[in-house]
Amino acid sequence: MIAIKGLSKRYGANEVLKSIDVQFDKGRVYGIVGENGAGKTTLFRCVAGLENHGGEISSSLEPLKNHLGLLLAEPYFFPKITGEEYVRLLCNARGRKVDGIDGRNVFDLPLGKYASAYSTGMKKKLALTAILLQGNEYFVLDEPFNGVDIQGNIVITEIIRNLKELGKTVLISSHIFSTLSDTCDEIHLLSGGRFIRSVRQADFPVLEAEMKQAAIGSRIEALGLT
Ligand SMILES: Nc1ncnc2c1ncn2[C@@H]1O[C@H](COP(=O)(O)OP(=O)(O)OP(=O)(O)O)[C@@H](O)[C@H]1O
């Protein structure tokens, strides 16, 4: 469980998160949606302990950052480190030995090659593999499906379902509604620094319809296409 109370974050005059209160429970998958710049990544970075912020973030396993795997939307890798070395480095940081790494290479990555030379999708798969093998309890996945091939997306969807069954807590952001409705128990809509809508599975179609209506409105007519 992760409990967030009065979370606020500003960059200079830009107040990105405004006193957010929310709880993320064990064995549940949460989707975070919101338009570009709404603050999803900022929220995730705060949860992962990468940003100073107002308010409190606590968890049933402390310190939270030692049990949390963060998948960044654009993972960065130091040059001259192979995929295998990266996975081992992250696992060692948690005092975890990785045996039979080749057998656990679910995305068939070229682990002997430099990670910095991987494609965008391969980098994401590598970063995800590493946080999975770390044996985390909490997973914060910023746009995990974006840039990943169809097979990879299918595997990631199954992995998320598996994490839920194992009782892990998973937060995901995505700009593709179906990826969230396939995996999440709840979806929170972030706007103006707050969660303005929080819906459970049964109401996902309602939320999707609302967001579609708000997105399209009369914009297409305004284009005056003929
Ligand atoms: N390091 C930073 N310094 C200053 N402003 C920042 C910084 N990081 C993010 N911001 C600002 O915070 C706001 C939220 O950004 P954030 O990246 O969290 O949004 P997001 O919801 O993840 O967007 P997207 O869907 O485009 O990825 C934006 O206005 C952004 O410009």
The ligand as a Tripos MOL2 file, in Angstrom:
@<TRIPOS>MOLECULE
LIG
   31    33     1     0     0
SMALL
NO_CHARGES

@<TRIPOS>ATOM
      1 N1         12.2450   19.5470  -14.3670 N.pl3     1 LIG1
      2 C1         11.2680   20.3910  -14.6100 C.ar      1 LIG1
      3 N2         11.4470   21.7190  -14.4740 N.ar      1 LIG1
      4 C2         10.4500   22.5980  -14.6990 C.ar      1 LIG1
      5 N3          9.2040   22.2270  -15.0700 N.ar      1 LIG1
      6 C3          8.9520   20.9210  -15.2080 C.ar      1 LIG1
      7 C4          9.9830   19.9360  -14.9930 C.ar      1 LIG1
      8 N4          9.4280   18.7050  -15.2150 N.ar      1 LIG1
      9 C5          8.1560   18.9170  -15.5600 C.ar      1 LIG1
     10 N5          7.8720   20.2350  -15.5630 N.ar      1 LIG1
     11 C6          6.5600   20.8410  -15.8560 C.3       1 LIG1
     12 O1          5.6070   20.2010  -15.0170 O.3       1 LIG1
     13 C7          4.3820   20.0250  -15.7160 C.3       1 LIG1
     14 C8          3.9980   18.5580  -15.6810 C.3       1 LIG1
     15 O2          4.9310   17.8160  -16.4570 O.3       1 LIG1
     16 P1          4.8790   16.2410  -16.5020 P.3       1 LIG1
     17 O3          6.0500   15.7820  -17.3180 O.co2     1 LIG1
     18 O4          4.7450   15.7160  -15.1350 O.co2     1 LIG1
     19 O5          3.5040   15.9840  -17.2910 O.3       1 LIG1
     20 P2          2.9190   14.6530  -17.8930 P.3       1 LIG1
     21 O6          1.5110   14.5580  -17.4680 O.co2     1 LIG1
     22 O7          3.8050   13.5010  -17.5670 O.co2     1 LIG1
     23 O8          3.0020   14.9790  -19.4610 O.3       1 LIG1
     24 P3          3.1270   14.0350  -20.7410 P.3       1 LIG1
     25 O9          1.8020   13.3540  -20.9190 O.co2     1 LIG1
     26 O10         3.4130   14.9960  -21.8530 O.co2     1 LIG1
     27 O11         4.2650   13.0720  -20.5100 O.co2     1 LIG1
     28 C9          4.6080   20.6110  -17.1120 C.3       1 LIG1
     29 O12         4.1070   21.9310  -17.1300 O.3       1 LIG1
     30 C10         6.1070   20.5910  -17.2700 C.3       1 LIG1
     31 O13         6.5210   21.6110  -18.1480 O.3       1 LIG1
@<TRIPOS>BOND
     1     1     2 1
     2     2     3 ar
     3     2     7 ar
     4     3     4 ar
     5     4     5 ar
     6     5     6 ar
     7     6     7 ar
     8     6    10 ar
     9     7     8 ar
    10     8     9 ar
    11     9    10 ar
    12    10    11 1
    13    11    12 1
    14    11    30 1
    15    12    13 1
    16    13    14 1
    17    13    28 1
    18    14    15 1
    19    15    16 1
    20    16    17 2
    21    16    18 1
    22    16    19 1
    23    19    20 1
    24    20    21 2
    25    20    22 1
    26    20    23 1
    27    23    24 1
    28    24    25 2
    29    24    26 1
    30    24    27 1
    31    28    29 1
    32    28    30 1
    33    30    31 1
@<TRIPOS>SUBSTRUCTURE
     1 LIG1         1 GROUP 0 **** ****
